[in-house]
């Protein structure tokens, strides 16, 4: 793209005017953790998003549906459409102008559709708050001294580096287990049906 730089000459940051503050839909990844999800024989992947509209919260969203539905004729499959949304909530923390550290906070599951109908509101939406290690224990885990915030430690693998960012495209490289992600800006997460 003409005139765009690797990070559009601004820090990615997590403040109110951060260029990262959007909803991003995945269009490509080389990450093994996502490829493993796609290998599930029972569930197929729908949309995968990184919702950063409420920074410093960044929510990774994965939509799934029964793999068997993809083998049905469209008219039959539409009547049986069933989908589930997984959300992994993280808290972003800038580590540098292009590195964003993440603390994983919560995992939630929500049924979007059941047998061609929007899921009723009364269905439970289970969520689990992930255990948080204190800073002293994190210092020991990541091998840093008292004067270093372990969330910013070079040895802490929970981060992504922004390789490219403009108004429409985000390319990041994740810390662990590694891999590149390319995503396009979208207005909203996809609907249930």
ZALO-717538 format. One line per field, with one value per residue: residue number from 1; residue in three letters; x, y, z of N, C-alpha, C, CB in turn. Coordinates in steps of 0.1 Angstrom, whole numbers, plus 5000, padded with zeros to 4 digits. Each point is the difference from the previous one (the first is absolute). Last residue first. Glycine has a CB too. Layout:
N
nr = [NUM, ...] .
rest = [ALA, ...] .
nx = [X, ...] .
ny = [Y, ...] .
nz = [Z, ...] .
cax = [X, ...] .
cay = [Y, ...] .
caz = [Z, ...] .
cx = [X, ...] .
cy = [Y, ...] .
cz = [Z, ...] .
cbx = [X, ...] .
cby = [Y, ...] .
cbz = [Z, ...] .
# end
This chain:
193
nr = [193, 192, 191, 190, 189, 188, 187, 186, 185, 184, 183, 182, 181, 180, 179, 178, 177, 176, 175, 174, 173, 172, 171, 170, 169, 168, 167, 166, 165, 164, 163, 162, 161, 160, 159, 158, 157, 156, 155, 154, 153, 152, 151, 150, 149, 148, 147, 146, 145, 144, 143, 142, 141, 140, 139, 138, 137, 136, 135, 134, 133, 132, 131, 130, 129, 128, 127, 126, 125, 124, 123, 122, 121, 120, 119, 118, 117, 116, 115, 114, 113, 112, 111, 110, 109, 108, 107, 106, 105, 104, 103, 102, 101, 100, 99, 98, 97, 96, 95, 94, 93, 92, 91, 90, 89, 88, 87, 86, 85, 84, 83, 82, 81, 80, 79, 78, 77, 76, 75, 74, 73, 72, 71, 70, 69, 68, 67, 66, 65, 64, 63, 62, 61, 60, 59, 58, 57, 56, 55, 54, 53, 52, 51, 50, 49, 48, 47, 46, 45, 44, 43, 42, 41, 40, 39, 38, 37, 36, 35, 34, 33, 32, 31, 30, 29, 28, 27, 26, 25, 24, 23, 22, 21, 20, 19, 18, 17, 16, 15, 14, 13, 12, 11, 10, 9, 8, 7, 6, 5, 4, 3, 2, 1] .
rest = [UNK, UNK, UNK, UNK, UNK, UNK, UNK, UNK, UNK, UNK, UNK, UNK, UNK, UNK, UNK, UNK, UNK, UNK, UNK, UNK, UNK, UNK, UNK, UNK, UNK, UNK, UNK, UNK, UNK, UNK, UNK, UNK, UNK, UNK, UNK, UNK, UNK, UNK, UNK, UNK, UNK, UNK, UNK, UNK, UNK, UNK, UNK, UNK, UNK, UNK, UNK, UNK, UNK, UNK, UNK, UNK, UNK, UNK, UNK, UNK, UNK, UNK, UNK, UNK, UNK, UNK, UNK, UNK, UNK, UNK, UNK, UNK, UNK, UNK, UNK, UNK, UNK, UNK, UNK, UNK, UNK, UNK, UNK, UNK, UNK, UNK, UNK, UNK, UNK, UNK, UNK, UNK, UNK, UNK, UNK, UNK, UNK, UNK, UNK, UNK, UNK, UNK, UNK, UNK, UNK, UNK, UNK, UNK, UNK, UNK, UNK, UNK, UNK, UNK, UNK, UNK, UNK, UNK, UNK, UNK, UNK, UNK, UNK, UNK, UNK, UNK, UNK, UNK, UNK, UNK, UNK, UNK, UNK, UNK, UNK, UNK, UNK, UNK, UNK, UNK, UNK, UNK, UNK, UNK, UNK, UNK, UNK, UNK, UNK, UNK, UNK, UNK, UNK, UNK, UNK, UNK, UNK, UNK, UNK, UNK, UNK, UNK, UNK, UNK, UNK, UNK, UNK, UNK, UNK, UNK, UNK, UNK, UNK, UNK, UNK, UNK, UNK, UNK, UNK, UNK, UNK, UNK, UNK, UNK, UNK, UNK, UNK, UNK, UNK, UNK, UNK, UNK, UNK] .
nx = [4735, 5034, 5038, 5058, 5015, 5003, 5037, 5055, 5051, 5023, 5044, 5041, 5026, 5047, 5014, 5024, 4968, 5011, 4991, 4977, 5013, 4952, 4987, 4953, 4983, 4972, 5026, 5049, 5031, 5035, 5017, 4988, 5018, 4964, 5018, 4997, 5047, 5029, 5048, 4994, 4956, 4964, 4980, 5040, 5020, 5053, 5010, 4991, 5015, 4974, 4996, 4952, 4996, 5024, 4979, 4958, 5006, 5009, 4963, 4965, 4974, 4943, 4975, 4959, 4945, 4970, 4949, 4961, 4958, 4958, 4955, 4968, 5012, 5003, 5036, 4968, 4992, 5030, 5024, 5030, 5035, 5028, 5006, 5049, 5039, 5037, 5048, 5020, 5051, 5048, 5026, 5027, 5037, 5002, 5049, 4996, 5008, 4994, 4959, 4950, 4967, 4953, 4977, 4974, 4953, 4995, 4946, 4986, 4948, 4980, 4962, 4966, 4973, 4971, 4981, 5044, 5013, 4957, 5007, 5050, 5006, 5045, 5048, 4997, 4969, 5035, 5030, 4963, 5030, 5033, 5012, 5040, 5007, 5042, 4986, 5039, 4982, 5027, 4960, 4953, 5017, 5034, 4974, 5031, 4961, 5000, 4948, 5003, 5033, 4966, 5002, 5011, 5044, 5028, 5035, 4983, 5015, 5043, 5000, 4990, 5038, 5027, 4987, 5003, 4947, 4975, 4959, 4980, 4975, 5016, 4965, 5041, 5030, 5041, 5000, 4980, 4976, 4994, 5046, 5018, 5038, 5021, 5023, 4997, 5026, 4979, 5037, 5016, 4970, 4965, 5015, 4992, 4999] .
ny = [4836, 5027, 5038, 5007, 5049, 5051, 5019, 4977, 5015, 4946, 4975, 4972, 4977, 4973, 4968, 4996, 4993, 5052, 5045, 5005, 5040, 5026, 5025, 5026, 5026, 5040, 5030, 4968, 4970, 4966, 4984, 5013, 4953, 4981, 4980, 4961, 4987, 5033, 4999, 5047, 5016, 5031, 4966, 4996, 5053, 4996, 5013, 4954, 4971, 4956, 4951, 4998, 4971, 5030, 5040, 4973, 4990, 5050, 5012, 4951, 4975, 5001, 4952, 5021, 5000, 4968, 5014, 4968, 5028, 4962, 5018, 5035, 5022, 4953, 5005, 5010, 4947, 4972, 4982, 5042, 5042, 5009, 4980, 5024, 4980, 5037, 4994, 5048, 5007, 4987, 5050, 5009, 5041, 5018, 5017, 5042, 5029, 4962, 4989, 5025, 4958, 4983, 4961, 4960, 4975, 4961, 4993, 4959, 5004, 4953, 5000, 4966, 5008, 4964, 5034, 5013, 4952, 4992, 5041, 4993, 4941, 4988, 5001, 5041, 4979, 4966, 5036, 5035, 5052, 5029, 5052, 5013, 5051, 5011, 5051, 5033, 5036, 5042, 5008, 4985, 4993, 4967, 4957, 4972, 4962, 4957, 4990, 4942, 4953, 4952, 4965, 4952, 5000, 5049, 5012, 5045, 4995, 4983, 5038, 5029, 4976, 4998, 5048, 5007, 5020, 5028, 5019, 5002, 5052, 5037, 5034, 5041, 5017, 4991, 5047, 5021, 5041, 4975, 4961, 4957, 5014, 4985, 5053, 5014, 4988, 4955, 4967, 4999, 5042, 5005, 5029, 4957, 4946] .
nz = [5125, 5029, 4971, 5005, 5033, 4967, 4970, 4994, 4987, 4988, 5027, 4986, 5044, 4993, 5046, 5043, 5039, 5017, 4970, 4945, 4964, 4981, 4956, 5003, 4954, 5011, 5029, 5014, 5031, 4985, 5047, 5052, 5028, 5041, 5050, 5026, 4997, 5034, 4988, 4989, 5038, 4997, 5028, 5028, 5001, 5026, 5045, 5016, 4949, 4970, 5000, 5003, 5042, 5032, 4978, 4996, 5048, 5005, 4967, 5006, 4954, 4996, 4985, 4962, 5016, 4963, 4983, 4983, 4986, 5008, 4966, 5013, 4957, 4962, 4952, 4951, 4972, 4973, 5041, 5020, 4988, 5042, 5052, 5020, 5029, 5020, 5019, 5024, 4996, 4980, 4998, 4951, 4993, 4947, 4981, 4975, 5041, 5047, 5029, 5008, 5021, 4981, 5033, 4966, 5003, 4962, 4988, 4968, 4980, 4978, 4960, 4984, 4956, 4991, 4970, 4982, 4997, 4977, 4972, 4999, 5011, 5041, 5001, 5025, 5032, 5009, 5017, 5029, 5005, 5033, 4998, 5035, 5015, 5030, 5020, 5016, 5038, 4999, 4961, 4990, 4953, 4998, 4990, 4969, 4980, 4973, 4979, 5001, 5000, 5007, 5044, 4985, 4979, 5007, 4970, 5008, 5046, 4983, 4968, 5039, 5023, 4959, 4970, 4954, 4993, 4962, 5022, 5052, 5002, 5040, 5019, 5016, 5033, 4976, 4989, 5051, 5009, 5045, 5004, 4991, 4959, 4963, 4991, 4942, 4960, 4993, 5004, 4949, 4968, 4957, 4962, 4974, 5021] .
cax = [4995, 4997, 4988, 4989, 5001, 4994, 4992, 4985, 4990, 4995, 4985, 4995, 4985, 4996, 4991, 5005, 5010, 5001, 5012, 4997, 5007, 5007, 5009, 5008, 5008, 4992, 4986, 4994, 4987, 4994, 5009, 4993, 5007, 5000, 5000, 4987, 4996, 4985, 4997, 5003, 5013, 5008, 4991, 5001, 4986, 4994, 4998, 4990, 5002, 5004, 5015, 5006, 4997, 5008, 5014, 5003, 5001, 5012, 5013, 5005, 5011, 5010, 5008, 5013, 5011, 5010, 5013, 5010, 5012, 5012, 5011, 5001, 5008, 4992, 4999, 5008, 4994, 4994, 4990, 4997, 4988, 4994, 4993, 4986, 4993, 4985, 4996, 4987, 4991, 4987, 4997, 4987, 4999, 4989, 4997, 4993, 4992, 5009, 5014, 5011, 5009, 5012, 5002, 5014, 5002, 5011, 5007, 5009, 5010, 5004, 5013, 5003, 5012, 5006, 4990, 4995, 5009, 4999, 4986, 4998, 4996, 4985, 4998, 5006, 4991, 4990, 5006, 5003, 4988, 5001, 4987, 5001, 4986, 5001, 4993, 5001, 4996, 5011, 5013, 5000, 4993, 5008, 4991, 5007, 5001, 5010, 5008, 4993, 5002, 5007, 4997, 4986, 4992, 4990, 5001, 4994, 4985, 4995, 4999, 4987, 4989, 4997, 5001, 5009, 5009, 5012, 4999, 5012, 4996, 5008, 4997, 4990, 4987, 4996, 4996, 5009, 5001, 4987, 4993, 4986, 4994, 4988, 5001, 4995, 5008, 4994, 4990, 4997, 5012, 4998, 5000, 5008, 4992] .
cay = [4992, 4986, 4997, 4994, 4985, 4992, 5009, 4998, 5007, 5012, 5002, 5012, 5002, 5013, 5000, 5005, 4991, 4985, 4995, 4997, 4988, 4999, 4988, 4998, 4988, 4988, 5001, 5012, 5005, 5010, 5000, 5005, 5012, 5000, 5013, 5004, 4997, 4997, 4985, 4994, 4992, 5006, 5001, 4988, 4995, 4997, 5013, 5008, 5006, 5014, 5002, 5006, 4992, 4987, 5003, 5002, 4986, 4993, 5005, 5012, 4999, 5010, 5003, 4992, 5009, 4997, 5007, 4997, 5004, 5005, 4991, 4993, 5007, 5008, 4994, 5007, 5011, 5010, 4994, 4986, 4995, 5011, 4993, 5005, 4992, 4999, 4992, 4993, 5002, 4993, 4992, 4995, 4989, 5001, 4988, 4990, 5006, 5009, 4997, 5003, 5009, 5005, 5015, 5004, 5014, 5000, 5013, 4999, 5010, 5003, 5006, 5000, 5008, 4994, 4997, 5013, 5005, 4992, 5002, 5012, 5010, 5000, 4990, 5005, 5009, 4992, 4997, 4986, 4993, 4986, 4994, 4989, 4994, 4991, 4988, 4994, 4986, 4990, 4999, 5005, 5012, 5009, 5012, 5006, 5015, 5002, 5012, 5011, 5014, 5008, 5014, 5003, 4993, 4994, 4986, 4997, 5002, 4989, 4988, 5002, 4999, 4986, 4996, 4989, 4998, 4990, 4995, 4993, 4986, 4995, 4986, 4996, 5000, 4986, 4995, 4990, 5002, 5002, 5012, 4996, 5004, 4993, 4989, 5003, 5010, 5012, 5003, 4987, 4994, 4993, 5009, 5012, 5012] .
caz = [4989, 5004, 5007, 4992, 4999, 5011, 5009, 4998, 5009, 4994, 5003, 4992, 4998, 4994, 4989, 4988, 4994, 5002, 5007, 5014, 5002, 5013, 4999, 5011, 5002, 4995, 5003, 4994, 5004, 4991, 4988, 4989, 4993, 4985, 4993, 4998, 4987, 5000, 5001, 4987, 4998, 4989, 4989, 4993, 5000, 4987, 4994, 5007, 5013, 5000, 5003, 4988, 4988, 5001, 5000, 4986, 4994, 5006, 4994, 5005, 5008, 4998, 5011, 5001, 5002, 5010, 4999, 5010, 4993, 5008, 5000, 5013, 5010, 5010, 5014, 5010, 5007, 4991, 4990, 5001, 4993, 4992, 4988, 4997, 4989, 5000, 4989, 5000, 5011, 4998, 5012, 5003, 5009, 5009, 5007, 4991, 4989, 4992, 5005, 4990, 5007, 4992, 5003, 5005, 5004, 5010, 5002, 5011, 5001, 5014, 5002, 5014, 5003, 5012, 5010, 5005, 5009, 5012, 5006, 5007, 4990, 4996, 4990, 4988, 4993, 4991, 4987, 4998, 4997, 4995, 4997, 4990, 4998, 4989, 5001, 4987, 4998, 4999, 5005, 5014, 5001, 5008, 5003, 5011, 5001, 5011, 5001, 4992, 5004, 4989, 4999, 5003, 4990, 5008, 4997, 4987, 5002, 5008, 4991, 4992, 5009, 5002, 5014, 4999, 5011, 4998, 4986, 4994, 4996, 4989, 5000, 4990, 5006, 5002, 4987, 4995, 4985, 4993, 5004, 5004, 5013, 5000, 5009, 5013, 5007, 4996, 5011, 5008, 5006, 5012, 5011, 4999, 5000] .
cx = [5005, 4997, 4998, 4989, 4988, 5004, 4995, 4993, 4986, 4990, 4996, 4985, 4998, 4985, 4996, 4990, 5006, 4986, 5001, 5013, 4999, 5008, 5008, 5008, 5009, 5007, 4992, 4985, 4997, 4987, 4995, 5010, 4992, 5008, 4998, 5000, 4986, 4995, 4985, 4997, 5001, 5013, 5007, 4991, 5000, 4986, 4994, 4997, 4988, 5000, 5004, 5015, 5008, 4998, 5008, 5015, 5004, 5002, 5012, 5013, 5005, 5012, 5011, 5007, 5013, 5010, 5009, 5013, 5012, 5011, 5012, 5011, 5002, 5009, 4992, 4999, 5010, 4994, 4993, 4989, 4998, 4988, 4994, 4994, 4986, 4995, 4984, 4997, 4988, 4992, 4987, 5000, 4986, 5000, 4989, 4997, 4993, 4990, 5010, 5014, 5012, 5008, 5014, 5000, 5014, 5004, 5011, 5007, 5009, 5011, 5003, 5014, 5001, 5011, 5005, 4989, 4995, 5009, 4998, 4986, 4996, 4997, 4985, 4998, 5006, 4991, 4990, 5005, 5002, 4986, 5002, 4986, 5002, 4987, 5002, 4993, 5001, 4995, 5000, 5013, 4999, 4992, 5007, 4993, 5010, 5003, 5010, 5009, 4992, 5000, 5008, 4996, 4985, 4990, 4989, 5000, 4993, 4985, 4995, 4999, 4986, 4988, 4995, 5002, 5009, 5007, 5011, 4997, 5012, 4995, 5006, 4997, 4989, 4985, 4995, 4995, 5010, 5002, 4987, 4992, 4986, 4992, 4986, 5002, 4995, 5005, 4994, 4990, 4997, 5014, 4999, 4999, 5009] .
cy = [5005, 4992, 4985, 4997, 4995, 4985, 4992, 5008, 4997, 5006, 5013, 5001, 5012, 5000, 5014, 5000, 5005, 4995, 4985, 4994, 4997, 4987, 4999, 4987, 5000, 4987, 4987, 5000, 5012, 5003, 5011, 5002, 5004, 5013, 4997, 5014, 5005, 4999, 4997, 4985, 4994, 4992, 5006, 4999, 4988, 4996, 4999, 5014, 5008, 5005, 5015, 5004, 5006, 4992, 4987, 5004, 5002, 4986, 4994, 5004, 5014, 4998, 5010, 5005, 4992, 5011, 4996, 5008, 4998, 5004, 5005, 4989, 4993, 5007, 5008, 4994, 5006, 5012, 5011, 4996, 4985, 4995, 5012, 4993, 5005, 4993, 4999, 4992, 4991, 5000, 4994, 4993, 4996, 4987, 5002, 4987, 4990, 5006, 5009, 4997, 5003, 5010, 5003, 5014, 5001, 5015, 4998, 5014, 4999, 5010, 5004, 5006, 5001, 5008, 4994, 4997, 5012, 5005, 4992, 5002, 5013, 5010, 4999, 4990, 5004, 5009, 4993, 4997, 4986, 4995, 4986, 4995, 4989, 4992, 4992, 4986, 4996, 4985, 5007, 4999, 5006, 5014, 5009, 5014, 5003, 5015, 4999, 5012, 5009, 5015, 5007, 5014, 5003, 4992, 4992, 4985, 4996, 5000, 4988, 4988, 5001, 4998, 4986, 4994, 4988, 4999, 4990, 4995, 4994, 4985, 4995, 4985, 4997, 4999, 4985, 4994, 4990, 5002, 5002, 5011, 4993, 5003, 4993, 4987, 5004, 5012, 5014, 5002, 4988, 4995, 4993, 5008, 5012] .
cz = [4987, 4987, 5002, 5008, 4991, 4998, 5012, 5010, 4995, 5010, 4993, 5002, 4992, 4998, 4996, 4989, 4987, 4998, 5001, 5007, 5015, 5000, 5013, 4998, 5012, 5003, 4997, 5003, 4993, 5005, 4990, 4988, 4988, 4996, 4986, 4994, 4996, 4986, 5001, 5000, 4986, 4998, 4988, 4987, 4992, 5001, 4986, 4993, 5005, 5015, 5000, 5003, 4988, 4987, 5000, 4998, 4985, 4994, 5005, 4993, 5005, 5010, 4997, 5012, 5002, 5001, 5012, 4997, 5010, 4991, 5008, 5000, 5014, 5011, 5009, 5013, 5009, 5006, 4992, 4990, 5003, 4993, 4992, 4988, 4999, 4988, 5002, 4987, 5001, 5012, 4997, 5013, 5003, 5009, 5010, 5007, 4992, 4989, 4993, 5007, 4990, 5008, 4994, 5003, 5005, 5002, 5010, 5001, 5012, 4999, 5014, 5001, 5016, 5005, 5013, 5011, 5007, 5011, 5012, 5006, 5008, 4989, 4995, 4988, 4986, 4992, 4990, 4986, 4997, 4996, 4995, 4999, 4989, 4998, 4987, 5001, 4986, 4999, 5014, 5007, 5014, 5001, 5010, 5002, 5011, 5001, 5012, 5001, 4991, 5005, 4989, 4997, 5003, 4991, 5008, 4997, 4987, 5002, 5007, 4990, 4993, 5009, 5002, 5014, 4997, 5013, 4997, 4986, 4994, 4997, 4987, 5002, 4989, 5004, 5001, 4986, 4994, 4985, 4991, 5004, 5003, 5013, 5000, 5009, 5014, 5009, 4998, 5011, 5008, 5005, 5014, 5013, 5000] .
cbx = [4980, 4992, 4990, 5016, 5012, 4981, 4993, 5003, 5017, 5003, 5002, 5019, 4995, 5022, 4991, 5023, 4988, 5019, 4999, 4976, 5017, 4983, 5001, 4984, 4999, 4991, 5002, 5018, 5004, 5012, 5006, 4983, 5022, 4978, 5016, 4991, 5015, 4998, 5022, 5018, 4999, 4990, 4980, 5006, 4990, 5022, 5020, 5007, 5024, 4989, 5004, 4977, 4977, 4997, 4996, 4977, 4983, 4997, 4989, 4989, 5007, 4982, 4995, 5001, 4984, 4997, 4988, 4990, 4987, 4993, 4992, 4975, 4991, 4980, 5023, 4998, 4978, 4997, 4997, 5005, 5004, 5022, 4996, 5006, 5015, 4999, 5023, 4992, 5007, 5011, 5013, 4994, 5022, 4986, 5024, 5012, 5016, 5022, 4993, 4986, 4993, 4988, 4986, 5010, 4976, 5009, 4979, 5004, 4985, 4994, 4999, 4985, 4997, 4994, 4985, 5005, 5018, 4995, 4992, 5016, 4991, 4995, 5019, 5017, 4991, 5001, 5022, 4982, 4991, 5020, 4990, 5024, 4988, 5025, 4982, 5022, 4984, 5014, 5010, 4976, 4987, 5022, 4979, 5023, 4977, 5010, 4982, 4977, 5023, 4992, 4994, 5001, 5017, 5003, 5025, 5007, 5004, 5022, 5019, 5001, 5015, 5024, 4998, 5012, 4983, 5002, 4990, 5005, 4975, 5020, 4978, 5009, 5008, 5024, 5016, 5007, 4995, 4992, 5021, 5009, 5013, 5010, 5018, 4983, 5006, 4980, 5012, 5023, 5011, 4976, 4991, 4997, 4982] .
cby = [4993, 5007, 5020, 4991, 4999, 5016, 5013, 4977, 5019, 4991, 4988, 4997, 4989, 5003, 4978, 4993, 4982, 5001, 5021, 4996, 5004, 5013, 5001, 5013, 4997, 5015, 5025, 5001, 4991, 4991, 4976, 5011, 4992, 4986, 5010, 4986, 4981, 5013, 4998, 5018, 4995, 5022, 5002, 4989, 5023, 4994, 5007, 4989, 5000, 5004, 4978, 5008, 4994, 5000, 5023, 5007, 4990, 5013, 5021, 4995, 4979, 5017, 4978, 4998, 5017, 4975, 5020, 4977, 5018, 4986, 4991, 5005, 5021, 4984, 4989, 5022, 4988, 4982, 4980, 5001, 5017, 5009, 4978, 5023, 4980, 5021, 4987, 5018, 5023, 4985, 5015, 4998, 5007, 5014, 4993, 5010, 5019, 4986, 4977, 5017, 4991, 4996, 5000, 4982, 5004, 4977, 5012, 4975, 5016, 4977, 5008, 4980, 5013, 4978, 4996, 5012, 4990, 4980, 5004, 5010, 4982, 4993, 4988, 5012, 5008, 4981, 4999, 4995, 5021, 4996, 5023, 4994, 5022, 4998, 5010, 5013, 5003, 5016, 5001, 4993, 4992, 4988, 4987, 4988, 5003, 4976, 5013, 4991, 4995, 4984, 5000, 4982, 4982, 5018, 5003, 5022, 5018, 4999, 5009, 5025, 5009, 4994, 5024, 5010, 5010, 5007, 5022, 4992, 5006, 5016, 5002, 5017, 5016, 4995, 5016, 4994, 5024, 5010, 5010, 4978, 5021, 4982, 5012, 5016, 5008, 4987, 4984, 4993, 5023, 4994, 5016, 5000, 4988] .
cbz = [5013, 5023, 4991, 4983, 5023, 5002, 4980, 4991, 5004, 4977, 5022, 4982, 5022, 4989, 5006, 5007, 5010, 5016, 5013, 4995, 4980, 5012, 4974, 5016, 4975, 4982, 4995, 4982, 5023, 4980, 5003, 5015, 5008, 4997, 5017, 5019, 5001, 5022, 5011, 4996, 5025, 5006, 5015, 5022, 5002, 4991, 5012, 5021, 4995, 4977, 4991, 4992, 5009, 5025, 5011, 4996, 5017, 5021, 4996, 5022, 4988, 4991, 5010, 4975, 5010, 4997, 4988, 5003, 4986, 5019, 4978, 5003, 4989, 4996, 4996, 4987, 5000, 4985, 5015, 5025, 4982, 4996, 5013, 5010, 5003, 5013, 4997, 5016, 4999, 4983, 5016, 4975, 5010, 4984, 4997, 4981, 5000, 5004, 5005, 4988, 5024, 4979, 5022, 4986, 5005, 4992, 4995, 4997, 4987, 5008, 4976, 5006, 4978, 4991, 4981, 4978, 4987, 4986, 4977, 4985, 4984, 5023, 5010, 5014, 5023, 5017, 5011, 5016, 4990, 5014, 4996, 5006, 5007, 5003, 5016, 4993, 5019, 5012, 4977, 5001, 4980, 4993, 4995, 4995, 4991, 4998, 4989, 5005, 5009, 4982, 5024, 5017, 4999, 5018, 4996, 4992, 5016, 5011, 4987, 5003, 5018, 4996, 5007, 4981, 5016, 4976, 4993, 5023, 4997, 5006, 5013, 4983, 5019, 5006, 4990, 5024, 5003, 5020, 5009, 5006, 4997, 4986, 5014, 4991, 4978, 4994, 5016, 4994, 5000, 4995, 4984, 4975, 5012] .
# end
